Amino acid sequence: FSTLFEEPFEIEDVLRPVSLSQGFARCGGEALGGIDLFKNASIALKRAKASGQAKSEYYTEEVGLQTRERTRLLHGLQKSFKHHRLTVVYQPQVSLATGRTVGIEALLRWRTEDGSFVPPDQFIPVAEQSGLIVPIGEWALREAINEAAKWPPGIRVAINVSSVQFQRGNVVATIMNAL
């Protein structure tokens, strides 16, 4: 079946390559309705597309759990960003030779409604995959610069910038505007 798409198709006198990505959900075993099977196949298809062109993926329970957790995190992160529950904390950078603070690193933290923290290694990848990292990163940059303006002169501020911000946004203009 995939050999059908090896050669490009001529469309309006232009050769256009076409690829086929497939998502499969098994039916049988446990009785699932058509809507559930469709959702599972859609999840598998999204994973196939994320793997690259012309890929196939099967839905598994593990894939379903991962997808639901990612979706839960994304919705929570969107809500928390909207309701100002993200914060920037500052970690000192200390000279080993002198013991003096020579800089500060700005770090993004997420506290949920119940007061618990979501680890950055869980929410940053979700923010990057969804593109939400761009507005969050812009906000964090402004926050860190505003806070740093209150500190004594000579203290460097390190602010992490996601590669997604470089790809999707104008980082230089964002920094200049924040300054």
C-alpha positions in Angstrom: 0.0 0.0 0.0 2.8 2.4 0.9 4.5 1.8 -2.5 1.6 3.7 -4.1 3.1 6.9 -2.6 6.8 6.4 -3.6 6.5 8.4 -6.7 5.2 12.0 -6.6 1.8 12.9 -8.1 1.4 15.4 -10.8 -1.0 18.1 -9.7 -1.6 21.1 -11.9 1.6 20.3 -13.9 3.7 20.2 -10.7 5.2 17.0 -9.3 4.2 16.8 -5.6 5.4 14.2 -3.2 2.7 12.7 -1.0 3.2 10.7 2.1 0.8 8.5 4.1 0.7 8.4 7.9 -1.5 5.9 9.6 -2.9 5.4 13.1 -4.4 2.1 14.1 -6.6 1.1 17.0 -7.4 -2.6 17.6 -11.0 -3.6 18.0 -11.9 -6.7 19.8 -11.1 -8.0 23.2 -12.8 -5.3 25.2 -16.0 -3.9 23.8 -15.3 -0.3 22.6 -17.7 1.8 20.8 -17.0 3.5 17.5 -16.3 6.9 19.1 -13.7 5.4 21.4 -12.1 3.5 18.6 -12.0 6.7 16.5 -10.4 8.6 19.4 -7.8 5.9 19.9 -6.9 5.8 16.2 -6.7 9.6 16.2 -4.2 9.4 19.1 -2.1 6.8 17.2 -2.2 9.0 14.1 -1.0 12.0 16.0 1.9 10.0 17.3 2.7 8.7 13.8 2.8 12.2 12.4 5.0 13.3 15.3 7.4 10.5 14.3 7.9 11.9 10.8 6.5 11.4 7.4 5.1 8.1 6.2 4.9 6.5 9.7 2.4 4.2 11.3 1.6 3.8 14.9 -0.7 1.5 16.9 -2.7 2.7 19.9 -1.9 1.1 23.2 -3.1 1.6 26.7 0.3 3.2 27.6 0.0 5.6 24.7 -3.5 6.5 25.8 -2.3 7.2 29.4 0.6 9.3 28.2 -1.7 11.3 25.9 -4.3 11.9 28.6 -1.6 13.0 31.1 -0.1 15.3 28.5 -3.5 16.8 27.8 -4.3 17.2 31.5 -0.9 19.0 32.0 -1.5 21.2 29.0 -4.9 22.3 30.2 -3.7 22.9 33.7 -0.7 24.9 32.4 -2.9 27.0 30.2 -5.2 27.7 33.1 -2.4 28.5 35.5 -0.7 30.8 33.1 -4.0 32.6 32.5 -4.6 32.9 36.3 -1.0 34.0 37.1 0.1 30.9 39.0 3.4 30.6 37.3 6.3 32.2 39.1 10.0 33.0 38.4 12.4 32.1 41.2 16.0 33.1 41.4 19.0 30.8 42.1 22.3 32.5 42.9 25.4 31.7 40.9 28.3 31.8 43.3 32.0 32.1 42.5 33.9 29.2 43.9 37.1 31.3 44.2 35.5 34.1 46.2 32.2 32.8 47.6 30.5 35.9 46.2 27.3 35.9 44.2 28.2 36.8 40.7 24.9 36.1 39.0 21.4 34.9 39.3 19.6 32.3 37.2 15.9 32.9 36.6 13.9 29.6 36.8 10.2 29.1 35.9 8.0 27.3 38.5 4.4 26.2 38.4 2.3 26.0 41.6 -1.1 24.4 41.1 -4.3 25.5 42.8 -3.8 23.0 45.6 -0.3 24.5 46.3 1.8 21.6 45.0 4.5 22.2 42.4 4.7 20.5 39.0 8.3 19.7 38.2 9.8 21.7 35.2 10.8 18.4 33.5 7.1 17.6 33.3 5.6 20.9 32.2 8.3 22.5 30.1 8.2 19.8 27.3 4.4 20.1 27.2 4.7 23.9 26.9 7.3 23.4 24.1 5.3 20.9 22.2 2.1 23.0 22.3 3.9 26.3 21.5 2.7 27.8 24.8 6.3 28.2 25.8 6.5 31.3 23.5 4.1 33.5 25.5 5.2 31.9 28.8 8.9 32.6 27.9 8.1 36.2 27.0 6.3 36.7 30.3 9.2 35.1 32.3 11.7 37.2 30.5 9.9 40.4 31.3 9.4 39.3 35.0 13.1 38.5 35.4 14.3 41.7 33.8 11.9 43.8 35.9 13.1 42.0 39.1 16.8 42.3 38.1 16.4 46.1 37.7 16.0 46.2 41.5 19.3 44.4 42.3 22.7 46.0 42.9 24.7 46.7 39.7 27.1 44.0 38.5 24.9 41.0 39.1 24.4 39.0 35.9 21.0 37.4 35.1 20.8 34.1 33.2 17.4 33.5 31.6 16.8 30.2 29.8 15.2 30.4 26.3 13.7 27.4 24.7 14.7 26.5 21.2 11.0 26.7 20.3 11.1 30.4 21.1 14.0 30.8 18.7 12.0 28.9 16.0 8.6 30.6 16.5 9.3 34.0 17.8 11.6 36.9 17.3 13.7 36.5 20.4 15.9 39.5 19.8 12.9 41.8 19.5 11.3 40.2 22.6 14.5 40.8 24.6 14.8 44.4 23.4 11.1 45.1 24.2 11.5 43.6 27.7 14.6 45.7 28.3 
